């Protein structure tokens, strides 16, 4: 029987629609790094729980509430790193988009210290509906 890595159980608490879901496990000096030159208005570092909350509020506002995170996989690397693969779905300029992203999480002594959110903007897919294809 495989026991789940402790840091994975910490991350499973995270709900991007409610960043406060991580309040108990975010280190005071937590930093969220967002790396996406195609959305330069969001790119940068966000500090603490208030920074994380601000980031997700900005992305919610930019996408008019359409932003969703669809988890695909999660993998521990050593004792301190977890890599998650997600497909984000959102609407920008009335165009529905799906984009692969990875988030690298650094968790030390049960506290999330840092995260690097890296969407693969170069391969974002515009989703077409059946009506648009006809």
Secondary structure, 3 states (H helix, E strand, C coil): CCCCCHHHHHHCCCECCEHHHHHHHEEEEEEEEEECHHHCCCCEEEEHHHHHHHHHHHHHHHCCCCCEEEEEEEEEECCCEEEEEEEEEEEECCEEEEEEEEEEEEEECCEEEEEEEEECHHHCEECCCHHHHC
